């Protein structure tokens, strides 16, 4: 689901302008999914990032983000509860900060460096924007797939039932003059009579 410029401006305003501080020069926002507590999953023309501000960033007036190129993202998990939801970015190689946070034993999705939460049940708009981000991830992975090597020259296969190479046709059979010469050799060797020679010769001469 492509977001309009107006939708992007409105979503960024809900982050109180803090997102602009973590974007790179010239980086263009394509999709924003804003959660509660000034959190967002953002897709730009360069990367995907999780943005957090305030207490969720670890301090009242701070902000932080964690980002990945699209080909570094394995999946996005949208867990929808009865009255809330969680969106988690699953990188192919977990960041050490994510690992430490998960092993701390007291972490929550609100402060997790790779997840955002929703104070109410996410609707179809959130699901559509998650799908848009997943398309961008799939496209990035598709670019990494190496094309198959070019096919070699065609190979003539023997017909079904053939057990070995087929004999080449005798080119002499198509040359009447050569056939007459060989026939003469057979006559001189006594293997063909004069009458047989003349009859075959007459037949061959008609093919010239």
Secondary structure, DSSP 8 states (H G I E B T S, - for coil): ----HHHHHHHHHTTTTGGGGTS-TT--EEEEEE-SSSEEEEEESS-EEEEEEGGGGTSTT-EEEEEE-GGGEEEEEEEE-SS-EEEEEEESS--HHHHHHHHTSS--TTT-TTEEEESS---HHHHHHHHHHHHHHHHHHHHHS--------------TT--S------GGGG-HHHHHHHHHHHHHTTSS-HHHHHHHHHHHHTT-
